[in-house]
């Protein structure tokens, strides 16, 4: 008898059949692993809660579990406090020229500018809060941890000079690790330059509000951060000159619990009020209204 002409087809069919269970198992394993797009969820570094990023933004980037304040960009800050988030920016293209020709600094500047979309670590401009005009400066911690260089000093000095001329109040949000070491003495000179511009603004009887965010340290704390007529702070913000570890190593003693945090400074009279982010716009608006009535 001739061989069955359908034998090959039977083999092929059985091979396909045997393959199916393996395919099904592999599909089930793949389905067990959720495919979550990058950035859709954010983990709180304080309490560990995983938060839907869109909800985090709606909550002013504060954890609804423990109240932790995430770091925010300058643009996000303007969105939180300004009417309709609109800002007329000043000196948008001002950047440092690497005054000391510090090795690798120029390349790092370009790389950071590309990554952040910022020219330097502060954004200044004009806006309105609850209908009242104000000039603002917001330091962005994403740019060299907000370290103060020649550009930051020049932009803030010009901001206060403009405010004095136009007789407008100024609000500065601080976030800084201190002076920018790559610019050496040129960076430290900004402390005196900005402080002098603030003094002229104050002599003209104009209002200056500082909002201290995490962290505010070094030369920024030693100058314009603590010169505000009214000093506000975000909850839990680290505020000081030298860091806690440096102080402990210097004095050889353990520091008190919560030392250099906003709550500690409020208790000891260095801060006027701690304000939650969702209340900050209204608080600033109220202060501006009171000041406008006094004028």
Phi and psi in degrees as a GROMACS rama.xvg file:
@    title "Ramachandran Plot"
@    xaxis  label "Phi"
@    yaxis  label "Psi"
@TYPE xy
-70.0247  152.42  UNK-2
-64.0586  146.921  UNK-3
-63.3731  120.956  UNK-4
-69.2913  -12.7214  UNK-5
-98.7175  4.24742  UNK-6
-62.1865  -42.3168  UNK-7
-61.2947  -38.098  UNK-8
-68.1312  -37.0827  UNK-9
-62.2555  -40.8025  UNK-10
-63.7244  -43.2603  UNK-11
-62.2679  -41.5527  UNK-12
-64.2865  -43.2958  UNK-13
-66.1382  -33.1316  UNK-14
-65.9216  -42.7143  UNK-15
-63.6959  -41.7414  UNK-16
-60.971  -44.2929  UNK-17
-64.7668  -27.5928  UNK-18
-76.9212  -24.1913  UNK-19
-62.4963  -46.8056  UNK-20
-58.3713  -37.1041  UNK-21
-64.1307  -41.9836  UNK-22
-62.6131  -40.4593  UNK-23
-65.188  -43.3664  UNK-24
-61.6936  -43.9579  UNK-25
-63.2982  -39.4471  UNK-26
-64.2223  -41.4462  UNK-27
-64.465  -38.5928  UNK-28
-64.1619  -42.4719  UNK-29
-63.8409  -37.2026  UNK-30
-70.2342  -23.95  UNK-31
-70.0927  -22.6418  UNK-32
-94.9865  108.163  UNK-33
-64.7167  135.376  UNK-34
-95.6329  87.9689  UNK-35
-95.6463  120.782  UNK-36
-59.4448  144.589  UNK-37
-63.7195  133.556  UNK-38
90.8596  -5.06808  UNK-39
-76.4999  -24.752  UNK-40
-124.34  148.423  UNK-41
-130.914  134.352  UNK-42
-97.2357  131.22  UNK-43
-71.8011  124.087  UNK-44
-72.273  -10.899  UNK-45
-92.2148  -55.2687  UNK-46
-105.8  -11.5266  UNK-47
86.4306  0.184264  UNK-48
-67.1621  138.831  UNK-49
-93.4683  122.437  UNK-50
-117.636  138.092  UNK-51
-63.9639  122.469  UNK-52
-58.3924  -38.4562  UNK-53
-63.3192  -38.2773  UNK-54
-68.9902  -34.9934  UNK-55
-62.1311  -42.5737  UNK-56
-65.6141  -38.8301  UNK-57
-65.6285  -26.2632  UNK-58
-95.9385  26.9092  UNK-59
59.6101  30.9146  UNK-60
57.1427  44.4726  UNK-61
-120.53  138.541  UNK-62
-70.4418  126.451  UNK-63
-78.2854  -5.58419  UNK-64
-90.6267  -51.0528  UNK-65
-117.467  -7.57204  UNK-66
83.9963  8.10131  UNK-67
-59.6201  135.328  UNK-68
-95.1681  111.588  UNK-69
-71.5815  152.25  UNK-70
-67.3729  140.224  UNK-71
-122.551  153.667  UNK-72
-79.4183  168.111  UNK-73
-61.285  -42.4331  UNK-74
-64.3401  -39.4492  UNK-75
-64.3586  -38.5198  UNK-76
-62.4722  -43.0952  UNK-77
-62.4502  -38.9178  UNK-78
-63.0091  -36.8194  UNK-79
-70.7087  -37.262  UNK-80
-109.797  -24.956  UNK-81
-88.4032  150.717  UNK-82
-59.9714  118.912  UNK-83
59.3057  15.1683  UNK-84
64.6715  19.3443  UNK-85
-90.7151  133.459  UNK-86
-134.714  133.07  UNK-87
-95.1813  102.644  UNK-88
-78.0711  143.992  UNK-89
-106.446  149.42  UNK-90
47.3466  45.9558  UNK-91
-63.0641  -29.7516  UNK-92
-104.141  10.676  UNK-93
-71.9426  127.337  UNK-94
-142.662  159.254  UNK-95
-72.6728  156.511  UNK-96
-109.99  20.0394  UNK-97
54.9488  68.2748  UNK-98
-59.9935  -26.0224  UNK-99
-103.408  2.711  UNK-100
49.8917  46.3839  UNK-101
-65.2338  130.642  UNK-102
-54.7053  122.963  UNK-103
80.6497  -7.88519  UNK-104
-65.998  -43.0812  UNK-105
-59.5758  -44.577  UNK-106
-65.4542  -39.0328  UNK-107
-67.3076  -36.0274  UNK-108
-61.3822  -49.283  UNK-109
-61.5597  -42.9343  UNK-110
-63.2445  -42.7265  UNK-111
-68.5187  -39.0099  UNK-112
-61.5052  -39.6985  UNK-113
-67.8496  -42.184  UNK-114
-69.8537  -37.9679  UNK-115
-97.4967  -21.2349  UNK-116
76.5387  9.57023  UNK-117
-104.427  153.982  UNK-118
-86.5922  -35.6248  UNK-119
-157.197  -170.138  UNK-120
-84.8915  9.74747  UNK-121
-142.296  144.282  UNK-122
-118.945  128.131  UNK-123
-121.114  155.138  UNK-124
173.872  -169.587  UNK-125
-115.831  140.144  UNK-126
-156.644  -172.93  UNK-127
-129.691  141.225  UNK-128
-123.458  116.035  UNK-129
51.3325  42.4622  UNK-130
85.0463  -4.60712  UNK-131
-103.04  133.341  UNK-132
-71.8592  143.988  UNK-133
-156.577  149.728  UNK-134
-100.85  138.728  UNK-135
-129.564  149.329  UNK-136
-130.707  125.586  UNK-137
-124.217  120.176  UNK-138
-83.3353  138.367  UNK-139
-109.238  115.644  UNK-140
-68.0144  -13.1485  UNK-141
-73.2328  -17.4825  UNK-142
-102.46  100.708  UNK-143
52.2331  36.2222  UNK-144
52.4933  36.0244  UNK-145
65.099  17.7241  UNK-146
-60.8519  141.648  UNK-147
-85.0986  117.683  UNK-148
-119.773  -169.12  UNK-149
-63.4378  -35.958  UNK-150
-67.4915  -43.9984  UNK-151
-61.1669  -45.0379  UNK-152
-61.9921  -44.9981  UNK-153
-65.9007  -42.3672  UNK-154
-65.857  -39.1776  UNK-155
-71.0345  -39.72  UNK-156
-60.8887  -44.4825  UNK-157
-64.143  -35.6169  UNK-158
-61.2941  -46.1008  UNK-159
-70.1183  -36.1608  UNK-160
-64.1983  -40.8099  UNK-161
-65.7846  -42.6113  UNK-162
-63.6423  -38.1233  UNK-163
-64.8101  -42.2835  UNK-164
-65.6892  -40.5791  UNK-165
-92.6221  -1.91596  UNK-166
55.9839  55.8565  UNK-167
-122.268  151.284  UNK-168
-73.3924  161.103  UNK-169
-127.307  138.861  UNK-170
-122.856  128.612  UNK-171
-122.452  125.488  UNK-172
-95.6687  118.471  UNK-173
-98.7988  140.868  UNK-174
-158.316  103.416  UNK-175
-157.32  146.475  UNK-176
-91.2726  1.45379  UNK-177
117.904  -158.923  UNK-178
-69.1416  149.785  UNK-179
-86.1175  110.521  UNK-180
-62.9075  -27.1162  UNK-181
-67.4331  -12.8186  UNK-182
-112.306  3.26418  UNK-183
50.0281  -131.793  UNK-184
-63.4598  -26.8676  UNK-185
-62.8564  -34.2313  UNK-186
-69.0581  -45.7708  UNK-187
-63.7689  -30.0723  UNK-188
-63.2965  -23.1435  UNK-189
-67.7023  -25.9343  UNK-190
-59.4351  -47.9837  UNK-191
-71.5068  -38.2509  UNK-192
-65.0364  -47.3788  UNK-193
-67.7836  -39.7587  UNK-194
-62.0294  -37.3678  UNK-195
-66.1838  -40.5417  UNK-196
-65.9365  -36.2313  UNK-197
-66.4907  -39.2295  UNK-198
-61.0271  -42.5875  UNK-199
-65.6918  -38.0694  UNK-200
-63.4459  -41.2507  UNK-201
-68.994  -40.4528  UNK-202
-62.2136  -25.3744  UNK-203
-81.3297  1.75258  UNK-204
78.0467  26.723  UNK-205
-104.504  155.517  UNK-206
-88.0511  137.661  UNK-207
-130.852  122.069  UNK-208
-115.731  132.741  UNK-209
-112  141.519  UNK-210
-119.794  110.403  UNK-211
-87.7335  122.058  UNK-212
-115.948  173.291  UNK-213
-87.0377  124.195  UNK-214
-97.2533  156.907  UNK-215
-125.315  105.604  UNK-216
-140.581  176.594  UNK-217
62.7321  -143.029  UNK-218
-63.3691  -24.2824  UNK-219
-68.8627  -43.6375  UNK-220
-63.8868  -37.2642  UNK-221
-76.8394  -0.477194  UNK-222
-134.625  -108.514  UNK-223
-69.7442  -20.8288  UNK-224
-65.1256  -33.9245  UNK-225
-104.72  14.805  UNK-226
-100.946  4.02278  UNK-227
-65.2758  147.132  UNK-228
-65.8063  -35.3366  UNK-229
-128.531  128.43  UNK-230
-114.884  113.805  UNK-231
-104.63  162.953  UNK-232
-148.26  152.945  UNK-233
-85.0533  151.539  UNK-234
-57.7203  135.292  UNK-235
74.8313  4.19191  UNK-236
-64.8517  137.411  UNK-237
-81.3322  121.83  UNK-238
-134.315  122.44  UNK-239
177.123  -177.669  UNK-240
-95.7381  -79.6806  UNK-241
-82.7505  153.978  UNK-242
-71.3041  158.922  UNK-243
-57.27  -40.2085  UNK-244
-65.7831  -37.7235  UNK-245
-63.9339  -42.3552  UNK-246
-65.0712  -44.5701  UNK-247
-62.1364  -40.8406  UNK-248
-67.9691  -30.3425  UNK-249
-76.1673  -45.9913  UNK-250
-92.1344  -12.5366  UNK-251
68.4972  28.9687  UNK-252
-134.987  155.48  UNK-253
-81.2481  131.773  UNK-254
-80.0928  156.225  UNK-255
-62.07  156.307  UNK-256
-61.2794  130.869  UNK-257
77.4575  11.0714  UNK-258
-56.1099  135.447  UNK-259
72.6051  7.29933  UNK-260
-88.9368  158.615  UNK-261
-54.3827  -40.3071  UNK-262
-64.7574  -37.8104  UNK-263
-65.8508  -42.4096  UNK-264
-68.8127  -34.4751  UNK-265
-63.8328  -43.2337  UNK-266
-62.2199  -31.2589  UNK-267
-102.64  13.2546  UNK-268
84.5064  11.9228  UNK-269
-89.1222  -18.1774  UNK-270
-126.72  140.32  UNK-271
-81.9523  -36.4692  UNK-272
-161.933  143.46  UNK-273
-99.3306  128.019  UNK-274
-125.187  130.869  UNK-275
-69.3098  150.466  UNK-276
-60.5096  -37.8753  UNK-277
-72.6407  -10.2266  UNK-278
-108.112  -3.89291  UNK-279
-67.5148  -43.4883  UNK-280
-59.9213  -45.0302  UNK-281
-67.1706  -39.1694  UNK-282
-63.1516  -45.931  UNK-283
-63.5823  -40.9695  UNK-284
-60.9701  -40.8094  UNK-285
-63.8761  -44.1013  UNK-286
-62.2997  -43.6908  UNK-287
-62.7174  -38.683  UNK-288
-65.6187  -43.8696  UNK-289
-60.2713  -43.8517  UNK-290
-65.4262  -38.0292  UNK-291
-68.1721  -31.5901  UNK-292
-70.5413  -36.6849  UNK-293
-67.5712  -29.1541  UNK-294
